[in-house]
């Protein structure tokens, strides 16, 4: 993985590390929403909430468009695929290692 890809992956995982931001991602998975719609379920001041949206946008997980005084956010699923790809590679590695361990233990058991 090149340094730029690593930096992008770090940014995605940092954005997803916060439960508020994960809930925003879950909500946007159902469709676009305005800032106020996204903020409604959270007990925090709007400026604090918009900082969460800014983190998600910088990470490329969401995009926004402003029409008049209303800003609408949309999920950017391609960026989630960066994290999914990294996790899939780790999962494959560990599945292979566990299969090797299972084979080793089975062989050891059969030798006894």
RAZI-V890963 format. One record per backbone hydrogen bond with DSSP energy under -1.0 kcal/mol. CO is the residue of the C=O (numbers start at 1). NH is the residue of the N-H. Records with the same first field share a line. If there is no record, write none. Layout:
CO->NH ; NH
This chain:
2->6
3->7
4->8
5->9
6->10
7->11
8->12
9->13
10->14
11->15
12->16
18->22
19->23
20->24
21->25
22->26
23->27
24->28
25->29
27->30
28->31
33->73
34->38
35->39
36->40
39->42
42->44
45->49
46->50
47->51
49->53
50->54
51->55
52->56
53->57
54->58
55->59
56->61 ; 62
57->60
61->76
63->74
65->72
67->70
70->67
71->35
72->65
73->33
74->63
76->79
77->81
79->82
80->84
81->85
82->86
83->87
84->88
85->89
86->90
87->91
88->92
89->93
90->94
91->95
92->96
93->97
94->98
95->99
96->100
97->101
98->102
99->103
100->104
101->105
102->106
103->107
104->108
105->109
106->110
107->111
